[in-house]
């Protein structure tokens, strides 16, 4: 419940927003900030391509698998305690990542870091919605969404700068160490500024459902990461089949929880809405392709063209700037007017940009970054058009009382889709790393297939986005809104 407007001074509103924004931005940056650290990790810890996939994608896997549970724990124990707990755990996990002596321990700590993020991330919007007046909330969300959206795209730029800086010879470890002072400062601010609020002590948390989601997600990503190096043995295919059964079992379990008159993690009625189910598949496809392509771009620049981490990070700027432009072109208003047509238009523009990149890389002359700038900008514009509209359009398929649950599911699917994208596109790129240009072009072909599938199922999306502007901003923010 929002506090009365007169009890929240303008200064307190913006300080609270700044605290939540910094914490959630730190969390989201860690999804992509490690992308450019591959060569540094290989030199320091001797990691393999498979190990690098786990370092990058493992975080997104546990983050996505735990988001809905994190939101429910916030309902049960209160937003403030879960926010502070997640922030402390995330900061400690970041320190452990920074001092990890082996790639195995680094992967373990990254998985823990993702779990901590899943406990912390869903609380941010809940804190703002519980403690700001409707007018202040609308103002806050107009800042919240764009900053977080652009922050996720700029992760490789910041990561590359930190690795190139190489302060005290720390190299890739700076990518994680930067979280320590930020996390401690945010902890002090959060302790002082985040209001206390009661949870719901009688609420029973569906731990079994959370375990089912986590197990199914792990069974999905494990063979995708390990399959190529292992030669795709039988267990990889069995694991993929078991993952599908695990998600089905989760849906059936949620129905049983409702029959027992208990609170489910996810509203079961969502699974009976074809447009929403198709939307989930679309979100997984889109973000898997987007994050996977962004990752192999950094691989191509570093491994294929000898760019430093900082230069490779800057190589992502055309896509980042294009994404910002596309998001501005689309926006909540255009999405509300045109509905799924905006998603289709954005996908076509993205397809054109990817094709432009593929053609630009077919030349035999000396490579310069300017060869990929035009295609990168166009692909980014298309991606930005989709990003600004996809969540709210998919939410057009659900009832008002289902928006919170549906938003959490969409955000979790976005993160898990990104983890799958890391595995799939890395596998394609490293299939023949001796020919990095051709490997990158192969990955671009996969991306065109992904976009084609997105367009193929787009006629099944809801025709119109949700009309509520505030919910549109909430849903577009990658943060398990509860």
LUMMARTOR-928253 format. One record per residue (C-alpha): x, y, z; residue in one letter. Coordinates in Angstrom, 2 decimals, decimal comma. Example, Ala and Ser with C-alpha at 12.3 -4.5 7.8 and 13.67 -1.06 7.14 Angstrom:
BEGIN
+---------+---------+---------+------+
:      c1 :      c2 :      c3 : dodo :
+---------+---------+---------+------+
:   12,30 :   -4,50 :    7,80 :    A :
:   13,67 :   -1,06 :    7,14 :    S :
+---------+---------+---------+------+
This chain:
BEGIN
+---------+---------+---------+------+
:      c1 :      c2 :      c3 : dodo :
+---------+---------+---------+------+
:    0,00 :    0,00 :    0,00 :    X :
:    1,38 :    3,40 :   -0,96 :    X :
:    2,05 :    5,96 :    1,73 :    X :
:    0,14 :    9,21 :    1,56 :    X :
:    1,84 :   11,72 :   -0,68 :    X :
:    2,38 :   14,29 :    2,08 :    X :
:    4,44 :   11,84 :    4,13 :    X :
:    7,03 :   11,39 :    1,41 :    X :
:    9,12 :   14,47 :    0,74 :    X :
:   10,51 :   14,96 :   -2,79 :    X :
:   14,05 :   14,53 :   -1,49 :    X :
:   13,17 :   11,24 :    0,24 :    X :
:   11,45 :    9,98 :   -2,92 :    X :
:   14,51 :   10,54 :   -5,10 :    X :
:   16,98 :    9,21 :   -2,55 :    X :
:   14,92 :    6,05 :   -2,19 :    X :
:   14,70 :    5,73 :   -5,98 :    X :
:   18,46 :    6,27 :   -6,31 :    X :
:   19,18 :    3,55 :   -3,73 :    X :
:   16,92 :    1,00 :   -5,40 :    X :
:   18,17 :    1,95 :   -8,86 :    X :
:   21,85 :    1,56 :   -7,95 :    X :
:   21,26 :   -1,87 :   -6,42 :    X :
:   19,21 :   -3,17 :   -9,31 :    X :
:   21,56 :   -1,68 :  -11,90 :    X :
:   24,50 :   -3,39 :  -10,20 :    X :
:   22,59 :   -6,67 :  -10,34 :    X :
:   21,66 :   -6,34 :  -14,01 :    X :
:   25,10 :   -5,17 :  -15,14 :    X :
:   26,54 :   -8,43 :  -13,89 :    X :
:   24,53 :  -10,26 :  -16,54 :    X :
:   26,75 :   -8,84 :  -19,31 :    X :
:   29,74 :   -7,18 :  -17,67 :    X :
:   31,79 :  -10,40 :  -17,83 :    X :
:   31,29 :  -10,81 :  -21,60 :    X :
:   34,59 :   -9,17 :  -22,51 :    X :
:   36,68 :  -10,85 :  -19,80 :    X :
:   37,18 :  -14,15 :  -21,68 :    X :
:   40,83 :  -13,76 :  -22,78 :    X :
:   41,79 :  -12,35 :  -19,37 :    X :
:   40,08 :  -15,30 :  -17,63 :    X :
:   41,75 :  -17,76 :  -19,97 :    X :
:   45,16 :  -16,26 :  -19,24 :    X :
:   44,59 :  -16,13 :  -15,49 :    X :
:   42,67 :  -19,35 :  -14,75 :    X :
:   43,10 :  -21,36 :  -17,94 :    X :
:   39,35 :  -21,58 :  -18,54 :    X :
:   37,92 :  -23,36 :  -21,57 :    X :
:   35,08 :  -22,09 :  -23,78 :    X :
:   32,70 :  -24,30 :  -21,79 :    X :
:   33,94 :  -22,81 :  -18,52 :    X :
:   33,47 :  -19,31 :  -19,92 :    X :
:   29,91 :  -20,17 :  -20,93 :    X :
:   29,16 :  -21,23 :  -17,35 :    X :
:   30,76 :  -18,09 :  -15,89 :    X :
:   28,61 :  -15,88 :  -18,12 :    X :
:   25,41 :  -17,91 :  -18,43 :    X :
:   25,36 :  -19,52 :  -14,99 :    X :
:   24,57 :  -16,20 :  -13,37 :    X :
:   21,57 :  -15,63 :  -15,63 :    X :
:   20,42 :  -19,21 :  -15,05 :    X :
:   20,16 :  -19,01 :  -11,25 :    X :
:   18,92 :  -15,41 :  -11,43 :    X :
:   16,05 :  -16,39 :  -13,70 :    X :
:   15,23 :  -19,62 :  -11,89 :    X :
:   15,01 :  -17,82 :   -8,53 :    X :
:   13,23 :  -14,58 :   -9,44 :    X :
:    9,67 :  -15,72 :   -8,81 :    X :
:   10,69 :  -17,36 :   -5,52 :    X :
:   12,49 :  -14,16 :   -4,52 :    X :
:    9,33 :  -12,15 :   -5,07 :    X :
:    7,28 :  -14,60 :   -3,01 :    X :
:    9,84 :  -14,50 :   -0,16 :    X :
:    9,49 :  -10,73 :   -0,18 :    X :
:    5,74 :  -11,18 :    0,24 :    X :
:    6,33 :  -13,58 :    3,13 :    X :
:    9,10 :  -11,90 :    5,11 :    X :
:    8,86 :   -8,29 :    3,93 :    X :
:   10,58 :   -6,30 :    1,18 :    X :
:   13,17 :   -4,62 :    3,37 :    X :
:   14,63 :   -7,77 :    5,01 :    X :
:   14,86 :   -9,62 :    1,67 :    X :
:   16,35 :   -6,58 :   -0,07 :    X :
:   19,03 :   -6,18 :    2,60 :    X :
:   19,72 :   -9,93 :    2,73 :    X :
:   20,05 :  -10,14 :   -1,04 :    X :
:   22,31 :   -7,08 :   -1,14 :    X :
:   24,66 :   -8,48 :    1,52 :    X :
:   24,75 :  -11,90 :   -0,17 :    X :
:   25,35 :  -10,35 :   -3,59 :    X :
:   28,22 :   -8,21 :   -2,30 :    X :
:   29,86 :  -11,17 :   -0,53 :    X :
:   29,42 :  -13,36 :   -3,62 :    X :
:   31,03 :  -10,63 :   -5,74 :    X :
:   34,05 :  -10,63 :   -3,42 :    X :
:   34,28 :  -14,42 :   -3,61 :    X :
:   34,15 :  -14,24 :   -7,41 :    X :
:   36,94 :  -11,67 :   -7,41 :    X :
:   39,28 :  -13,83 :   -5,32 :    X :
:   38,36 :  -17,19 :   -6,89 :    X :
:   41,56 :  -19,22 :   -7,45 :    X :
:   40,04 :  -21,57 :  -10,06 :    X :
:   37,39 :  -21,48 :  -12,74 :    X :
:   35,37 :  -24,15 :  -10,92 :    X :
:   35,07 :  -21,99 :   -7,81 :    X :
:   34,38 :  -18,93 :   -9,94 :    X :
:   31,44 :  -20,72 :  -11,58 :    X :
:   30,16 :  -21,80 :   -8,15 :    X :
:   30,34 :  -18,26 :   -6,80 :    X :
:   28,65 :  -16,92 :   -9,95 :    X :
:   25,76 :  -19,32 :   -9,41 :    X :
:   25,48 :  -18,10 :   -5,81 :    X :
:   25,65 :  -14,51 :   -7,01 :    X :
:   22,69 :  -15,18 :   -9,31 :    X :
:   20,67 :  -16,63 :   -6,43 :    X :
:   21,46 :  -13,55 :   -4,33 :    X :
:   20,38 :  -11,33 :   -7,19 :    X :
:   17,12 :  -13,24 :   -7,46 :    X :
:   16,40 :  -12,54 :   -3,79 :    X :
:   17,23 :   -8,84 :   -4,16 :    X :
:   15,97 :   -7,85 :   -7,60 :    X :
:   12,21 :   -8,44 :   -7,23 :    X :
:   12,06 :   -6,30 :   -4,08 :    X :
:   13,04 :   -3,01 :   -5,72 :    X :
:    9,82 :   -2,26 :   -7,54 :    X :
:    7,82 :   -3,58 :   -4,61 :    X :
:    9,56 :   -1,12 :   -2,28 :    X :
:    8,80 :    1,77 :   -4,62 :    X :
:    5,19 :    0,73 :   -5,17 :    X :
:    4,61 :    0,27 :   -1,42 :    X :
:    6,13 :    3,56 :   -0,31 :    X :
:    5,55 :    6,13 :   -3,05 :    X :
:    2,36 :    7,95 :   -3,92 :    X :
:    0,90 :    7,15 :   -7,36 :    X :
:    2,16 :   10,46 :   -8,76 :    X :
:    5,69 :    9,96 :   -7,39 :    X :
:    5,68 :    6,33 :   -8,53 :    X :
:    4,89 :    7,36 :  -12,10 :    X :
:    7,72 :    9,92 :  -12,03 :    X :
:   10,13 :    7,36 :  -10,58 :    X :
:    9,31 :    4,72 :  -13,14 :    X :
:    9,95 :    7,07 :  -16,04 :    X :
:   13,57 :    7,13 :  -14,83 :    X :
:   13,73 :    3,53 :  -13,60 :    X :
:   12,94 :    1,75 :  -16,86 :    X :
:   15,26 :    3,52 :  -19,34 :    X :
:   18,26 :    3,58 :  -16,98 :    X :
:   18,06 :   -0,16 :  -16,27 :    X :
:   17,37 :   -1,01 :  -19,89 :    X :
:   20,39 :    0,91 :  -21,16 :    X :
:   22,52 :   -0,27 :  -18,22 :    X :
:   22,15 :   -3,90 :  -19,23 :    X :
:   23,28 :   -3,16 :  -22,77 :    X :
:   26,29 :   -1,10 :  -21,61 :    X :
:   27,63 :   -3,89 :  -19,37 :    X :
:   30,33 :   -4,97 :  -21,87 :    X :
:   31,51 :   -1,36 :  -22,24 :    X :
:   32,07 :   -0,99 :  -18,49 :    X :
:   33,53 :   -4,49 :  -18,21 :    X :
:   35,97 :   -3,83 :  -21,03 :    X :
:   37,13 :   -0,57 :  -19,48 :    X :
:   37,76 :   -2,26 :  -16,12 :    X :
:   39,69 :   -5,17 :  -17,64 :    X :
:   41,84 :   -2,81 :  -19,74 :    X :
:   42,47 :   -0,60 :  -16,72 :    X :
:   44,04 :   -3,62 :  -15,02 :    X :
:   44,52 :   -1,78 :  -11,73 :    X :
:   47,26 :   -3,47 :   -9,65 :    X :
:   47,30 :   -6,26 :  -12,24 :    X :
:   43,86 :   -7,45 :  -11,14 :    X :
:   42,51 :   -7,75 :  -14,70 :    X :
:   39,13 :   -9,50 :  -14,82 :    X :
:   38,85 :   -9,47 :  -11,03 :    X :
:   38,03 :   -5,75 :  -11,17 :    X :
:   34,75 :   -6,65 :  -12,88 :    X :
:   33,61 :   -8,18 :   -9,59 :    X :
:   35,55 :   -5,98 :   -7,17 :    X :
:   33,72 :   -2,89 :   -8,42 :    X :
:   30,59 :   -4,29 :   -6,76 :    X :
:   32,15 :   -4,14 :   -3,30 :    X :
:   32,26 :   -0,36 :   -2,67 :    X :
:   28,99 :    0,10 :   -4,56 :    X :
:   27,33 :   -2,67 :   -2,56 :    X :
:   28,57 :   -1,34 :    0,79 :    X :
:   27,45 :    2,20 :    0,01 :    X :
:   24,07 :    0,91 :   -1,15 :    X :
:   23,75 :   -1,16 :    2,04 :    X :
:   24,26 :    1,92 :    4,22 :    X :
:   21,70 :    3,88 :    2,21 :    X :
:   19,20 :    1,03 :    2,12 :    X :
:   19,48 :    0,50 :    5,88 :    X :
:   18,63 :    4,15 :    6,45 :    X :
:   16,13 :    4,81 :    3,66 :    X :
:   14,11 :    1,69 :    2,93 :    X :
:   11,04 :    1,82 :    5,18 :    X :
:   10,14 :   -1,10 :    7,38 :    X :
:    7,07 :   -3,00 :    6,33 :    X :
:    5,37 :   -6,13 :    7,55 :    X :
:    5,31 :   -9,23 :    5,42 :    X :
:    2,62 :  -11,88 :    5,49 :    X :
:    3,71 :  -14,36 :    8,19 :    X :
:    0,94 :  -16,83 :    7,39 :    X :
:    1,90 :  -17,10 :    3,72 :    X :
:    3,30 :  -20,54 :    2,82 :    X :
:    6,09 :  -20,35 :    0,25 :    X :
:    5,98 :  -23,01 :   -2,46 :    X :
:    9,52 :  -24,33 :   -2,09 :    X :
:    8,75 :  -27,50 :   -4,05 :    X :
:    7,63 :  -25,43 :   -7,03 :    X :
:   10,82 :  -23,37 :   -6,86 :    X :
:   12,91 :  -26,56 :   -6,82 :    X :
:   11,06 :  -27,86 :   -9,89 :    X :
:   11,78 :  -24,66 :  -11,83 :    X :
:   15,44 :  -24,64 :  -10,81 :    X :
:   15,92 :  -28,32 :  -11,69 :    X :
:   14,19 :  -27,98 :  -15,06 :    X :
:   16,25 :  -24,90 :  -15,92 :    X :
:   19,50 :  -26,63 :  -14,97 :    X :
:   18,56 :  -29,68 :  -17,04 :    X :
:   17,94 :  -27,37 :  -20,00 :    X :
:   21,18 :  -25,38 :  -19,84 :    X :
:   23,55 :  -28,20 :  -18,78 :    X :
:   23,53 :  -30,12 :  -22,09 :    X :
:   23,59 :  -26,93 :  -24,13 :    X :
:   26,79 :  -25,87 :  -22,38 :    X :
:   28,46 :  -29,28 :  -22,24 :    X :
:   27,04 :  -31,03 :  -25,29 :    X :
:   29,48 :  -29,96 :  -28,00 :    X :
:   32,61 :  -30,64 :  -25,93 :    X :
:   31,22 :  -34,06 :  -24,95 :    X :
:   30,21 :  -35,00 :  -28,50 :    X :
:   26,44 :  -34,83 :  -27,79 :    X :
:   26,10 :  -38,19 :  -26,02 :    X :
:   22,75 :  -39,73 :  -25,09 :    X :
:   22,60 :  -38,06 :  -21,68 :    X :
:   22,45 :  -34,60 :  -23,28 :    X :
:   19,26 :  -35,47 :  -25,17 :    X :
:   17,76 :  -37,16 :  -22,15 :    X :
:   18,51 :  -34,06 :  -20,11 :    X :
:   16,70 :  -31,82 :  -22,62 :    X :
:   13,68 :  -34,16 :  -22,51 :    X :
:   13,73 :  -34,16 :  -18,71 :    X :
:   13,81 :  -30,35 :  -18,73 :    X :
:   10,62 :  -30,22 :  -20,77 :    X :
:    8,95 :  -32,70 :  -18,40 :    X :
:   10,15 :  -30,62 :  -15,45 :    X :
:    8,41 :  -27,48 :  -16,71 :    X :
:    5,22 :  -29,45 :  -17,34 :    X :
:    5,45 :  -30,89 :  -13,82 :    X :
:    5,81 :  -27,35 :  -12,45 :    X :
:    2,64 :  -26,22 :  -14,22 :    X :
:    0,71 :  -29,22 :  -12,88 :    X :
:    2,10 :  -28,65 :   -9,40 :    X :
:    0,91 :  -25,04 :   -9,42 :    X :
:   -2,60 :  -26,25 :  -10,22 :    X :
:   -2,42 :  -28,66 :   -7,29 :    X :
:   -1,25 :  -25,87 :   -4,96 :    X :
:   -4,34 :  -23,85 :   -5,89 :    X :
:   -6,60 :  -26,84 :   -5,25 :    X :
:   -5,02 :  -27,07 :   -1,78 :    X :
:   -6,00 :  -23,41 :   -1,26 :    X :
:   -2,39 :  -22,28 :   -0,98 :    X :
:   -0,58 :  -19,43 :   -2,75 :    X :
:    1,19 :  -20,64 :   -5,92 :    X :
:    4,43 :  -19,18 :   -7,23 :    X :
:    2,70 :  -18,56 :  -10,57 :    X :
:   -1,01 :  -18,11 :  -11,23 :    X :
:   -1,95 :  -21,41 :  -12,95 :    X :
:   -4,55 :  -19,73 :  -15,17 :    X :
:   -1,66 :  -18,13 :  -17,08 :    X :
:   -0,74 :  -21,50 :  -18,55 :    X :
:   -4,22 :  -21,77 :  -20,04 :    X :
:   -3,85 :  -18,57 :  -22,10 :    X :
:   -2,38 :  -19,44 :  -25,53 :    X :
:   -1,43 :  -15,84 :  -26,34 :    X :
:    0,52 :  -15,52 :  -23,10 :    X :
:    2,21 :  -18,91 :  -23,58 :    X :
:    3,26 :  -17,92 :  -27,09 :    X :
:    4,48 :  -14,64 :  -25,65 :    X :
:    6,72 :  -16,51 :  -23,22 :    X :
:    8,26 :  -18,41 :  -26,12 :    X :
:    8,75 :  -15,12 :  -27,98 :    X :
:   10,47 :  -13,48 :  -25,01 :    X :
:   12,80 :  -16,47 :  -24,62 :    X :
:   13,64 :  -16,44 :  -28,34 :    X :
:   14,17 :  -12,71 :  -28,56 :    X :
:   16,36 :  -12,24 :  -25,50 :    X :
:   18,25 :  -15,48 :  -26,13 :    X :
:   19,15 :  -14,26 :  -29,60 :    X :
:   19,92 :  -10,71 :  -28,50 :    X :
:   22,20 :  -11,66 :  -25,60 :    X :
:   23,83 :  -14,51 :  -27,54 :    X :
:   24,64 :  -12,27 :  -30,51 :    X :
:   26,01 :   -9,55 :  -28,26 :    X :
:   28,28 :  -12,10 :  -26,61 :    X :
:   29,70 :  -13,59 :  -29,81 :    X :
:   30,31 :  -10,06 :  -31,12 :    X :
:   32,75 :   -9,53 :  -28,25 :    X :
:   34,31 :  -12,96 :  -28,94 :    X :
:   34,75 :  -12,04 :  -32,60 :    X :
:   36,37 :   -8,69 :  -31,82 :    X :
:   38,75 :  -10,08 :  -29,19 :    X :
:   39,61 :  -13,51 :  -30,55 :    X :
:   39,24 :  -12,79 :  -34,24 :    X :
:   40,48 :   -9,22 :  -34,52 :    X :
:   42,78 :   -8,91 :  -31,52 :    X :
:   40,83 :   -6,11 :  -29,85 :    X :
:   41,50 :   -5,40 :  -26,20 :    X :
:   38,66 :   -5,88 :  -23,72 :    X :
:   38,03 :   -2,13 :  -23,68 :    X :
:   37,98 :   -1,90 :  -27,47 :    X :
:   35,64 :   -4,90 :  -27,70 :    X :
:   33,36 :   -3,27 :  -25,14 :    X :
:   33,24 :   -0,10 :  -27,22 :    X :
:   32,45 :   -2,28 :  -30,21 :    X :
:   29,08 :   -2,89 :  -28,54 :    X :
:   28,28 :    0,82 :  -28,50 :    X :
:   26,62 :    0,92 :  -31,95 :    X :
:   24,15 :   -1,73 :  -30,82 :    X :
:   23,64 :    0,04 :  -27,47 :    X :
:   23,01 :    3,41 :  -29,09 :    X :
:   20,70 :    1,84 :  -31,65 :    X :
:   18,78 :    0,15 :  -28,83 :    X :
:   18,30 :    3,49 :  -27,07 :    X :
:   17,05 :    5,09 :  -30,30 :    X :
:   14,72 :    2,18 :  -31,03 :    X :
:   13,31 :    2,27 :  -27,53 :    X :
:   12,62 :    5,98 :  -27,90 :    X :
:   10,90 :    5,42 :  -31,25 :    X :
:    8,73 :    2,66 :  -29,86 :    X :
:    7,95 :    3,58 :  -26,28 :    X :
:    4,85 :    2,71 :  -24,32 :    X :
:    2,58 :    5,02 :  -26,37 :    X :
:    3,37 :    3,52 :  -29,77 :    X :
:    3,08 :    0,01 :  -28,37 :    X :
:   -0,32 :    0,83 :  -26,89 :    X :
:   -1,54 :    2,10 :  -30,28 :    X :
:   -0,12 :   -0,56 :  -32,58 :    X :
:    0,22 :   -3,60 :  -30,31 :    X :
:    1,91 :   -6,58 :  -31,93 :    X :
:    2,55 :   -4,63 :  -35,16 :    X :
:    5,31 :   -2,77 :  -33,27 :    X :
:    6,99 :   -6,08 :  -32,39 :    X :
:    6,76 :   -7,26 :  -35,99 :    X :
:    8,18 :   -3,99 :  -37,31 :    X :
:   11,02 :   -4,08 :  -34,79 :    X :
:   11,87 :   -7,67 :  -35,67 :    X :
:   11,99 :   -6,81 :  -39,39 :    X :
:   14,34 :   -3,89 :  -38,71 :    X :
:   16,51 :   -6,12 :  -36,52 :    X :
:   16,56 :   -8,75 :  -39,26 :    X :
:   17,77 :   -6,10 :  -41,74 :    X :
:   20,55 :   -5,06 :  -39,38 :    X :
:   21,72 :   -8,64 :  -38,83 :    X :
:   21,71 :   -9,24 :  -42,61 :    X :
:   23,72 :   -6,04 :  -43,07 :    X :
:   26,28 :   -7,29 :  -40,55 :    X :
:   26,51 :  -10,66 :  -42,32 :    X :
:   27,12 :   -9,02 :  -45,69 :    X :
:   29,63 :   -6,52 :  -44,24 :    X :
:   31,70 :   -9,39 :  -42,87 :    X :
:   31,90 :  -11,13 :  -46,25 :    X :
:   34,54 :   -8,72 :  -47,54 :    X :
:   38,18 :   -9,74 :  -47,80 :    X :
:   39,81 :   -6,41 :  -47,04 :    X :
:   41,32 :   -5,34 :  -43,72 :    X :
:   38,76 :   -5,28 :  -40,94 :    X :
:   37,88 :   -2,01 :  -39,24 :    X :
:   35,17 :   -1,41 :  -36,68 :    X :
:   33,34 :    0,82 :  -39,16 :    X :
:   32,40 :   -2,24 :  -41,20 :    X :
:   30,00 :   -3,37 :  -38,50 :    X :
:   28,79 :    0,00 :  -37,20 :    X :
:   25,88 :    0,55 :  -39,65 :    X :
:   24,51 :   -2,97 :  -39,28 :    X :
:   24,98 :   -2,85 :  -35,53 :    X :
:   23,05 :    0,42 :  -35,25 :    X :
:   20,17 :   -0,87 :  -37,40 :    X :
:   20,01 :   -4,18 :  -35,49 :    X :
:   20,04 :   -2,22 :  -32,23 :    X :
:   17,19 :    0,04 :  -33,37 :    X :
:   15,09 :   -3,02 :  -34,19 :    X :
:   15,93 :   -4,61 :  -30,86 :    X :
:   15,06 :   -1,41 :  -28,98 :    X :
:   11,67 :   -1,21 :  -30,70 :    X :
:   10,89 :   -4,75 :  -29,52 :    X :
:   12,30 :   -4,31 :  -26,00 :    X :
:   10,16 :   -1,24 :  -25,33 :    X :
:    6,95 :   -3,03 :  -26,33 :    X :
:    7,26 :   -6,78 :  -25,87 :    X :
:    6,45 :   -7,12 :  -22,16 :    X :
:    3,43 :   -4,86 :  -22,21 :    X :
:    2,13 :   -6,45 :  -25,41 :    X :
:    2,38 :   -9,97 :  -23,99 :    X :
:    0,68 :   -8,76 :  -20,80 :    X :
:   -2,28 :   -7,76 :  -22,95 :    X :
:   -3,28 :  -11,44 :  -22,76 :    X :
:   -3,75 :  -11,49 :  -18,98 :    X :
:   -6,35 :  -10,16 :  -16,57 :    X :
:   -5,65 :   -7,25 :  -14,22 :    X :
:   -5,26 :   -9,49 :  -11,18 :    X :
:   -2,72 :  -11,64 :  -13,04 :    X :
:   -0,32 :   -8,86 :  -14,08 :    X :
:    2,01 :   -9,24 :  -11,09 :    X :
:    2,45 :  -12,98 :  -11,50 :    X :
:    2,71 :  -12,71 :  -15,29 :    X :
:    5,38 :   -9,99 :  -15,04 :    X :
:    7,47 :  -12,16 :  -12,74 :    X :
:    7,21 :  -15,12 :  -15,12 :    X :
:    8,16 :  -12,99 :  -18,11 :    X :
:   11,21 :  -11,62 :  -16,32 :    X :
:   12,32 :  -15,10 :  -15,27 :    X :
:   11,88 :  -16,41 :  -18,81 :    X :
:   13,87 :  -13,43 :  -20,10 :    X :
:   16,82 :  -14,32 :  -17,84 :    X :
:   16,68 :  -18,06 :  -18,53 :    X :
:   16,35 :  -17,36 :  -22,26 :    X :
:   19,49 :  -15,26 :  -22,02 :    X :
:   21,34 :  -18,15 :  -20,36 :    X :
:   20,22 :  -20,49 :  -23,15 :    X :
:   21,32 :  -17,89 :  -25,71 :    X :
:   24,79 :  -17,76 :  -24,16 :    X :
:   25,06 :  -21,55 :  -24,43 :    X :
:   23,72 :  -21,87 :  -27,97 :    X :
:   25,56 :  -18,96 :  -29,58 :    X :
:   28,84 :  -19,76 :  -27,80 :    X :
:   28,56 :  -23,34 :  -29,04 :    X :
:   28,08 :  -22,09 :  -32,61 :    X :
:   31,00 :  -19,67 :  -32,37 :    X :
:   33,46 :  -22,10 :  -30,78 :    X :
:   32,59 :  -24,91 :  -33,21 :    X :
:   35,50 :  -23,62 :  -35,34 :    X :
:   37,28 :  -20,86 :  -33,50 :    X :
:   40,14 :  -20,99 :  -36,05 :    X :
:   37,81 :  -19,15 :  -38,43 :    X :
:   36,34 :  -16,46 :  -36,15 :    X :
:   34,83 :  -14,36 :  -38,94 :    X :
:   32,98 :  -17,32 :  -40,40 :    X :
:   31,99 :  -18,46 :  -36,91 :    X :
:   30,48 :  -15,03 :  -36,22 :    X :
:   28,65 :  -15,14 :  -39,53 :    X :
:   27,32 :  -18,59 :  -38,61 :    X :
:   26,02 :  -17,11 :  -35,35 :    X :
:   24,34 :  -14,34 :  -37,32 :    X :
:   22,61 :  -16,98 :  -39,42 :    X :
:   21,30 :  -18,55 :  -36,21 :    X :
:   20,08 :  -15,11 :  -35,13 :    X :
:   18,18 :  -14,68 :  -38,41 :    X :
:   16,50 :  -18,03 :  -37,75 :    X :
:   15,56 :  -16,87 :  -34,23 :    X :
:   14,10 :  -13,63 :  -35,59 :    X :
:   12,26 :  -15,61 :  -38,27 :    X :
:   10,69 :  -17,84 :  -35,60 :    X :
:    9,73 :  -14,73 :  -33,64 :    X :
:    7,98 :  -13,31 :  -36,70 :    X :
:    6,36 :  -16,66 :  -37,48 :    X :
:    4,59 :  -16,84 :  -34,12 :    X :
:    3,91 :  -13,10 :  -33,85 :    X :
:    0,37 :  -13,32 :  -35,33 :    X :
:   -0,54 :  -15,25 :  -32,16 :    X :
:    0,48 :  -12,37 :  -29,87 :    X :
:   -2,26 :  -10,25 :  -28,27 :    X :
:   -3,40 :   -7,57 :  -30,72 :    X :
:   -3,10 :   -4,76 :  -28,22 :    X :
:   -0,84 :   -3,99 :  -25,29 :    X :
:   -2,15 :   -3,26 :  -21,81 :    X :
:   -3,57 :    0,28 :  -21,75 :    X :
:   -2,39 :    1,09 :  -18,22 :    X :
:    0,71 :    3,28 :  -18,63 :    X :
:    2,07 :    2,64 :  -15,13 :    X :
:    1,82 :   -1,13 :  -15,54 :    X :
:    3,52 :   -0,75 :  -18,92 :    X :
:    6,57 :    0,78 :  -17,32 :    X :
:    6,57 :   -1,74 :  -14,48 :    X :
:    6,33 :   -4,66 :  -16,88 :    X :
:    9,08 :   -3,35 :  -19,13 :    X :
:   11,56 :   -3,10 :  -16,29 :    X :
:   13,59 :   -6,33 :  -16,00 :    X :
:   12,86 :   -6,89 :  -12,35 :    X :
:   10,31 :   -9,54 :  -11,39 :    X :
:    7,57 :   -7,08 :  -10,48 :    X :
:    5,37 :   -8,53 :   -7,76 :    X :
+---------+---------+---------+------+
